[in-house]
Amino acid sequence: MRKTLTQAIGLLILVMGIFVSLSMAQQTPKVGIVNSQDILEKSSEGKKIISRLQDADKQNQAVIAKLDADIQGLQTKLSTQRLTLTEEAVMQYTTDLDKKQTERKRKAEDAYASMQEMTNKQFKRLQDELIPIITQLGKEKGIDIILDLQKCGAIYINPLIDLTQDVIKRYDASKAAGK
């Protein structure tokens, strides 16, 4: 019995030794974060992208506003002059109004689709340019995983692991060097 107890204690010590050595061998992974929204809003290229998107949206809105004004003008003419217009003229105004409303609807749908496509292309290009910079920064700092603060849903982040400003500096420098 004593021999069995000694063997069990020896085995227990051996297992504990293995667990201790394994736990010492495994390090806690180093984590970093970036805030993609900050990169978009604060980097020089991100600001250019936002500006291009805003300009395209303004142009689209101007076209739609012009169509809205045309529609409003036709509606006003039709309602104020209905009693004095011939039946044929009323039908013509009604047809023109329907065409303008259809045109406006199509322009709005086309503008929306165009903006979505432009936004996706611009953000994809930005992401493709940022990934190598973030990867290199992670390797240099010995970071095992870098999360995007906008997508991870974190409630608290230690500011010491935030790499956003470093990414913005390197990205701006890479764009300046590329000119």
N, C-alpha and C positions, 0 to 999 in steps of 0.2 A: 504494500500500500504506500509505503514511504517513497518507494522508487517511482510509482505512478504520480504521486504528488510533486515530487522533484521534477519529473519530466513535464508535468503540466505547468509548473511555475517557470521552468526554463523556456517552454514553448511560448508562454504568455510574455515573458521578457523579450524573446526574439520578435514576436509579432509587434509589441509596443515599439521596439527599436526600429523595425521596418517602417511603421507609421510615422515615427518622429523623423526619420531620415527622409521619407517621402514628403512630409509637410515642410521640411526645411528646404528641400529641393524645389518645391513649387513656390514661385513668387506670386505675389498679387500682381495682376496685370496693370500696367500703367495706362491710364485713360486720359484722353484729351477731348476737348469739344471745340466746335466752330459754330458760329451763328451765321447761317447762310443769308438771312435777311440783312444782317449788319454788313456782310460782305457786299451784297447787292447795293445797299443804300450808301455805303461809305467808300467803296473803291471807285477809282476814276472810271474804269470800264463799266462798272455797274451803274454809275450815274449816267453814262452815255446811253446805256441800254434803256434806262427809265425814261430819259429824255426822248429817245427815238420812239418809244412806245406811246408816250404822251402826245408827241407831235402827230403820229399816225391817228391816234384817237381823236385829236382835235380836228384833223382833216375829215375824218369820217363823220364826226358830229356836225361839222359845217355843211356837208352835203345833205345830211338828214334834216338839218334845220332849214335849209333852202327848200327842200321838198315839203316840209311842214308848213312853211310860209305860203308856198304855192297852193297847197291843199286848203289852207285857211282862206286864202284869197278866193279860190273857186267856191268854197262853201258860203262865203260872205256874198259874193255876186249872185249865187243861186238863191240864197234866202232873201236878199233885199230886192232883187229884180224879178223874182218868180212871177209876180202878177203882170208885169209888163212884157215878159218874154214870150215868144211863140213856143208852142209845144215842141217843135223841132229844136229850138235853141235850148230849152230846158233839158231835153234828152242829150244834146251835145255836151252841156255843162256836166250833166250826171255821168256821162261816159268818160269825159276828161277827168272828173273827180275820181272815178273808180280806177282809171289808169294810173293816176298820180298816187293813190293809196296803195295800189299793188306795187308800183315802182318803189315807193318808200319802204314797204315791207321787205321787198327783195334787197334793197340797198342796206337796210338795217341787218338783215340776216347775213349778207355778204360781208359787211363790215365786221360783224361779230366773229364770223369764221376766219376772216383775214387777221383780225387781232389775235385770236387764239393761236393761229398758225405762227404768226410773227413772234408772239410771246414764247411759245414752245421752242422755236428755233433759237431765239436769243438766249433763253435760259439754258438750253441744252449746250450751246456753244460755251457759255460761261462755265457751266459745270465741267465740260470736257477740258477747259483750260485750268480750272482750279484743282481737279483731282491730282494731277502730277505734283503740284505745289504742296498740297496737303500731305500727300504720300511722302514726299521728300522731307518735309518738316517733321512728320511722325518718325521717320527713320533716324533723322539727326538727333531728335530728343529722346529716342528709345521708347517711344509710345507704342503700345500694343494695339490699341483701338481708339479711333477718333469718331465721335458721334456728332451729328448735326443737331444743335440745340432746338431748331425749329421742328424737328421730326421726332425727337426722343421723348418728349413729354416730361422732362425733368422738372422737379419742383425747386430743387436747390442744386447749384453747381458752385464748387469752389473756384473762385476767379483765377487761381493759380494754374488751373488746367485749361483755361480758355486760350485757344490759339488764334482767335479771330483776327486780332490786330496784326499778328505776325503774318498771317495769310494775306491780309489786305496789303501790307507793305511789300511782300514778295510779289504779289500779283501786279500791283501798280508798277513795281520795278521791272517786271518781265514785259509789261506792255510798253513802258518807256524805252526799254532796250530794243524792242522790236520795231520801233519807228524809224 
